[in-house]
Amino acid sequence: MADFDLVVQGGSVLDGTGSEARDADIAVRDGLIVEVGDVSGSATRTIDASGALVIPGIVDIHAHYDGQATWDSRLQPSSWHGVTTAVMGNCGVGFAPVHDDAHDKLIELMEGVEDIPGAALHEGLSWKWNSFGEFLDAVEARPHDIDIAAQVPHGALRLHVMGERGANHEDATPADIAAMAELVRQGIEAGALGFSTSRTRNHKTSTGAYTPTLTAAPAELIGIAEGVGAAGTGVLQVVSDFFDVDAEFATLRSMVERSGRPMSISVARNPQLPDAFRGWLDHITAANANGLKMTGQVAARAVGLILGLECTLNPFLTNPVYSEIAELPHANKVALLREPEFRDRLLAAAGERSRAKLGGNLIARFDLLFEMTDEPDYEPSLDDSIAAHAARAGVTPEEYALDAMVNNGGRHDGKGLLYLPFLNYVDGNLDGVHEMLQHPHTVPGLGDGGAHVGTICDGSFPTTLLAYWGRDRKRGTVPLPYLVQQHCRDTARTVGLFDRGVLAPGYRADINVVDYDGLRLHKPEIVPDLPAGGKRLLQRADGWTHTIVAGVETYNNGEATSALPGRLVRGAQPAPT
């Protein structure tokens, strides 16, 4: 019998602690790391990592696989990008707890907030649950390619307890609050990592209504947080507009104080208020100085939209001529867009008057729209915008954008994509992201894997973090050992998972072998693989040579193996002893 199940041999190891790389072998037995160093002994399998970088599995704490995890064993795109653990149930949206007559309400909420096709959710969800614990059982029943953990979502909780009163933003009564607090406690005891809520007007249902949690009073939020505290474990996750920063942070601090539980908060740079994020970070710093554990979740690049003829959005959506073909099959639509007569009519309808009307519409901001190439640039120069290219070519921005989508780099298949960075992209750069990534109280997050499937593909954030911020950025990089520490150990600890994110004896054998020089992203593509024929954006990468979950290889050079060792993670996990 071999001494080890697996040995990863001869790689340059960044162990997730922030230490510099060192040449070492990693030995694995029974899903755990048992030796790191100069390993001797036999192994059932040996991976030669000579010349490669070896890092822990990525722990992505901001995903939305709540639906996909119940019908799909492969949690792509995250699992293509070195992620070995993902946390879903963020932003207060999810599918439990739920009454049998509230399925449509939760689908409308998820469809609107996270841009997941309602038809896919209606067909894909089995609804073999009511309680949050039963939902976890349904997730656990399906094997996965990565570990998955969940949080109790405030939106589902409020609808479950308050019904239409909750959907209509009525104040929760003391009895309502007590009931929600008890359900959260039960959910955490069943295996949830914590509780999440949304306080942003960007989150609406598919009917256009604001998310039920938007106007929840401080008493409700604090009362539910106390329910988390009553469980003796669990974390809190919040996204907010911070219109009244001091008042909002007073509530968030009270949630942490009264519960005794840590909180993570989404932080991004808004071009309309470019310095506001520093004030939020100052509040987070002050809380930590007072012994209140708060952490900012920050994105690895701009929060941006992808536009295209197969996507949810494109610059011609409000054009009356385009509406004539909007529902046609893609090939028919492209054929018409290539006909000179129809094309002229479409562009004529996008004249100066129409353009002025669209001036405040994000999808018509041609000065912030960029053509996506086969190796996408996520920090493009303003000189490369659609508007700038159109001016140099002597055509209108609409004509240039149309050609970019239809021609698609000479393929003429109508699959060209446009990129619209907004949050974090200020004055044509990502300097704010550079600052946020290095703040002492932030971790990388907000990749939203499983969500925004027709408009965003940010599950690839881990590849951007390592390749762009660690290697390629000309305006300033971030030390690679720190980036690995942040997206492996520190993200894991933020949500109470102390058993992973480090390459050391006793830790989970979640490992990535990376061809670091070859690490790069491909352009996203639309793939029709959701239930009911639904489409989604997916994005592959080169350079992830081997991804290992619990000691078992799940991906080899980006291709899935037959193994599905991923499991449901129930609750916080202690550090190895």
N, C-alpha and C positions, 0 to 999 in steps of 0.2 A: 504494500500500500504506500502511495506517495506521501511525503511529509506535508505537502501543501496542495490545495486545489488549484491555485494559480500563483505564478510569480511574474510580476512586471519587472523586467530586467534591464538595467543599464540606462535608465532615463535620467533626465535633468529634473529633479523633483522640487516643485514649489508646494510645500506641505499645507498651505492654508493658514499658517500662523503669522505670515508677514515676513518670515525669514527668507534670506536669499536662497537661490536654487543650489542644490547639491546633487551630485551623482549618487544614486542609490537604487537598490532593488526594493520591491514591495511584495511581501508574501501574504497570501490570503488563505484562510481556512474557515469554512462554515459561515461565509458571508461577512467575516470580519477581517480587518488587517491584524496580522500577528507579528510581523517583523518589518522594519524599515532600516535599510543599511546594506551591508554586504551579506546577502542571504546565501546560505549553503543548504543543501538538501534537495530532494527530488520534488517535482511538481507534476500534477496531472496535465497542466498546460502552462507553457511559458510564452509570454509576449515579449518580443525583442523591442525595447523602446530606445535603443541607441540613437542618439541624435534628436530625440523627440523631447518635448516638454510633458511632464506628468503632473497633473493637478487633481485636487478632489473633484467630485461631482458638484455641479452648480446647484445651488438651492434657490429656486425662484419662488419668492414669497408673494407674488402678485399675479395670479392667473385666474382664469374663469372657465375651467374645464368642467363645471358643475353638470352640464348636460352631456358633453362629449365623453366624460369618464364613465357614464352609465351605458353608453352604446359602443364605445370604441376602446380597444385595448392599447392602441398606439396614440400617445398624447403628443402628436406632432402639431405644430412645428417645434415645440420646446425640446423634445427628445432628440432632434437633429442638431441641437446647439449645446450639447454637453450637460443639459439639465438632467439630474437624476432624482430630484425631489421638487414637486410643485405644490403650492398652496392655493386652493381655490376658495370661492365664497367671499371674495373681496367686494368692497364698495356697496355692501348691504343688499346684494342681489343673489338669489339662489332659489332652490326648489323645495326647501323644507325649513320649518314645519309647514304642512299644508292640509287644508280640508279638501275633500273630494270635489267640492263645487268651486274651488278657487284655482284650478289648473290654468284656466285661460288668463286670469289676472297675473299670475307669475310668469307666464309665457310673454304676455304683453310687456311686462316690466323688463325681462331679460332681452327681449327683441329690441326694445327701444333703447335701453341703457347700453347694451353691449353689442348691438348690431348683429345678432344671430337670427337667421331667418325663422320666422314663426312656423312655417311649414315643416322645417327640419326638426324643430322642437316638438311640434305636435306628433310627428311620426316617430321621432327617436326616443322620446321619454316614455318609459313604461308606467310611471306613477305607481309603482308597487310599494309605496310608502306614504305615511302621514307624518310621523314624528321624525325629528332629525336623526335619531338613532337608527330608524328604519331606512332612511336615506343612506346613511353610512353603510348599512348592511348591503344595500343594493350596489354601491360602489365597490365594496369589498368582494362581492361575488364575482366580479370580472377581473381577470388578471391584466396587468398593465406593463408597459415597458419601463415605467419609472414609478417611484413612490408618489403617492398623492395624499394630501391632507386637506382638511376642510375647516371652514369657519361658519358659525351661525349667522345668517344674513338678517339685518334689521328689517329690510323690506318685507320678506316672507313672514318674519315674526310679527310685525305690526298688522299685516293683513290677517294672519291666523287668529290673533287675539281680538282685533277691533273690527274686522270686516270692512264694510264700506266707510265706516267712520275713519278707519286708518287710511284708506285710499284717498279720502277727501280732506286729509290733513287736519282733522279735528284733534284737539288736545287729548292725550291719554289721561284717563282717570287714575287715581291711586290704585284701584283694583286692576286696571289694565297694566299698569307698570309692574305691579307685583306678579301678575301672570306672565308677562314677558320675561321678567327677571328669573322666575322659576323655570321657564322653558329654556332659557340660556344655560342655567345651571345644569339642567338635565342633559342638554346637548353637549356640554363640555364633559360631563361625566360619561356620556356615551362615546366620546372620542374626538369632539371638535377641538381645534387648537385655540379658538377664541370667538370673538364677536366682531362684526364689521358693520359700518354704517356709512351713508352718503349724505353730504350736506351741500351738494353743488347743484346749481340750476342747469348744468350741462347734462344732467341725468334725467331723462324723461321716458315715459312708457311709449310704446308704439302708437298710442292714441294721442300723444302730445301732452299728456298730464305729467306734472313733476313727480319724481319718485316719492313714495309715501313718507319717506323719512326726512325730507328736506326741512320741514318746519318743526320737527320734534323738539319739544321744550327741554331746557336743561334738566328739569326734574325727571323726565323720561330717560334721557341718556345716562344720567347719574344712577338712577334706579336700576337700569339694566346692567350697568357696569358693576354695581354692587352684587348683582346676580353672578357675574363672572367671578368676582372676589369670593363669593360664598362657595364656589367650587374649589377654591384654593389653588387654582392653576388657570392658565389661559391668558390670551393677549387681546388687545383692542386695536382695531384698524379703522382709520377715518380718512375720508376725502372731503374737503370743504372749499368753499369759495373765499372764506375769510374776509367777507365784506366789512365786518366789524372785528378787526383782528384781536383787540384786547378782550372783548366780550367772549369771542369764540374760544380763545385760548384759556380764559378763565373757566369755561365749562369743561374743556378738555382736561385741564389740570385737575379739576374737581373729580372727573371720572377716574383719573389715575390715583388721586389721593384716597378717594372713598373705597376704591376697589383693591388698591394695593397691587394692581396689575400693570404691566408695561403697555405702551401704546406706540403704534407707528402711524405717521401722517404723510400723505402725499404732498410733495413739494415740487413746484415747477416755476420757471421764470416766464411771466406773462409780458409780451412785448408792450402791452398797454400800460403796465405798471412794472417797469423793468427792474426796479430795486426792491420791490415788495418782498421777494423771496428771502432777502437777507433779514428782514424783520421777523418773518416766521421762524427762520433758523435761530435768531436771537432768543425768541420765546422758548424754543426747544432747548437751547443751551442753558437758559436760566432755570428751566424746569429740572434739568439734570443736575445743575449746581445745588438745587434744593432737594436732591435725592429722589426725584420723580423721573422714572425711566421713560423718556420719549425719544423716538428715532424718526428722522425724515426718510421717506422713500423717494429716491430720485431716479430719473430716467437716464439711460446711457446715451441718448441722443435727443433730437427734437421729438416732441409729440406731434406727429404729422399725419396727414391723410394721403391715401393713394387713390388717384382718380383714373378711370379708364372706362372703355365702352362696356366691359363686363363687370365693372365694379358697381357698388351702390351709388357712387357719385361720378359725375363728369361735368366739365364746364358748360355743357349744352342742355343740362337738365331742364332749365326754365325757358329754353328756346321753343317757341310754338311749332316751328317746323320739325325740330327733333322729336317732339311729342308724337308726330305721325308715325315714327318708326321705333319708338322707345321699347315697345313690347315685342318686336320681331325677333326671331332667332338671330344669333350673333352673325352668322354668315350672310344672311339676307340684309341685315343692317349695314354691314361693311360694304356689301356690293352697292347699295344705294349711296353710301357716303363717298364712294369712288366715282359715281356718275356726275359729270360736270354740271348738268342741269340742277340736280337735287342739291349738290354741294353749293352752287351759287345761291340758291334759294335759302339754304341754311345760314350761310354767312351773311346774306343780306339782312336776315332777321336779327342778326347780332350786330346791327349798326350802332352808331353813336348813342342814339336814344336808349336802345336796349342796354348798351354797355353802361350807360350812366345809371340806369336802374339797378344794375347788378354791382355797382361800385362797392357797396358795403357787404356784398355776398362773398364769403370766403372762397367758394369754388371758382369765382371769377377774378381772383386776385392774381392776374397773370404776372405781376411783378414778384410774386412769391411762389409761382409754379415752375417746376423744373422737370425736364424729361429724365426718366430713369433709364440708365444704361445697364449693360449686363453686369457691371460691377458698380452698384449704386453709390453715389456720393451723398452722404447724409449731412455734410456741412458745405453745401454748394456756395459758390460765389454769386452774389447778386447779378454779376455780369453774365451769368449763365442762365438767368431766368428766361421763361418763354417770352416775356415782354421785351427783354434785351435782345434776344435772338431775332425776334420778329422785326424790331426796329432796324437791326443791321441788315436783315434780308429784304426790307422794304415791303413787308406784308403786315396785315393786322395780327394781333396776338391770337385771335380766334382761329385764323387760318393756320398759323404755325402750330397751335395746339392740336387742331384737327389732323394735320399732316403727321404730327408726332404719334398720335394714337392710332391712326389708320395704317401708316407705313411701318411703324415699329422697327426702325433701323434697317429698312430694306426688305423686311419679311412680308409686308403688305397683308398682314393677317388681322389687323384691327386689335391687336393685343398690346399695343404700346401703353405704357403707364406714365402718369405724371405724379410728381411728389410735391406736397404742399406742407412744408414745416411751419408750425405756428408757435406753440409753447416751447420755450427754451431757445428758439432761434431768434436772436435779436441782433440787428445791425449786420446781418449776414454772417453770423458766427455762433458758435456754441461755447463761448467763454464762460457763460453762467454755469453750464454743465460741468466744465472743468473745475470751477470753484465749488459747486455742490458735491461733486464726487469726493473731494478731499476734505470735506467738513468732518469734524470728529464725531458728529452725531447723525450721520446719514449712512444708508446702505443702498445699493442698487436695487431697483424694483420697477414696477409699473409696466412690465412687458405685456401684460394682458393676454397671454397665450390662451387660445380658445375663444376669444371675444373679438368684436369689431371685424368680423371675418370678411366683410366686403369693402372695408375702408382703411384698415390698419394691419400691419404684419410686424409687430414689435416683439414677438416671441424670439426673434433673432438678436435681441439685446446682448446676450452673453458673448456672441461673436464680435459685435461692435465693441463691447467693453474691452475685450482682450486685444483684438487686432488693431482697432483704431486708436483707442486711448492708451494702450500699452506699447504701440509700435509705430503707427502710421501718421498720427496727427502732426502737422507742421507748426501749428500755433501753440504747441505744448502738450506733452503726454503726461501720464500718471505712472508711477513705478509699478511694474507688473506684479511683484510680490504683494503689494498693497491691494491691487485690483482682485487678485485671486483670493486673498484673505476676506475682502469685502463681500464677494459674491458666493463664497463657499461657507467659511466659518461664521462670519458676522451675520449674514442673512439667516442662517440656521438658528443662531442664538437669539436673534430678534423675535422669532416665533416659538422659542422654547425647545428647539431640537438640538440638544447638546451632544448627540451621539454621532454626528456627521459633519462634513465640511472640513475635516482635518485628516491628513495622511499620517497616522500614528497608530501604534498598537492599541487594540480595543475598539477603535472607531469602525463604523460601517465601511465596508469595502466598496464605496462608490468612487470610481476613478475614471479620469479621462487621460488618454494618451493623445497628444496634440502635435501635429506637424506645424509648429508655430510660424515658420517662414511661409508656409502655404495656406495659412488661415485667412479665408476671405469669403465674403458673401456673394451669392448670386442674386440676380433680380427676382423679386417675387413673381409668382404666376397664379392665375386663377385655376382652381381644380374643382370639378363638380363631384365631390365625394361625400357630401353631407347627406343625411337622410332626406328623402323626398326629392333627390336630385339637386339639393342646395349646393351653391358654389361658395368657395372660400379662397382667400389668399394664403399661399404657402411660400416659404422661402428656405432654400437649401444653402449649405455652406460647404466649402472645402476645408480640410485640415483637421477635422475631428476624426482621428484615425481609429481609436477604439474608445467606446463608452461602456463602462462596466457598472452594473447595479447589483449591490449585494454579492459581489464576487463573480457575477455572470455577465458575459459580454452581450450587450443588446444591440449595438451598432458597430459595424466595421466599415470604415471609410464612407460613412453616411448611409450605408445600406443596412436595413434591419436584419438581425439574425432571427431565428425562430423562438428565442428565449423571451419569456415575459415574467421576470422575477419581481417586478414592481408590486408593492402592496399598499393597502390603506394604512396610513400612519394614524393611530388612534392616540391623540393627546400628546402632551409634552413628553420628551424623551430625555432621560438623565445622561450625563457624561459618563464615559467608561471609568471604571474604578481601577 
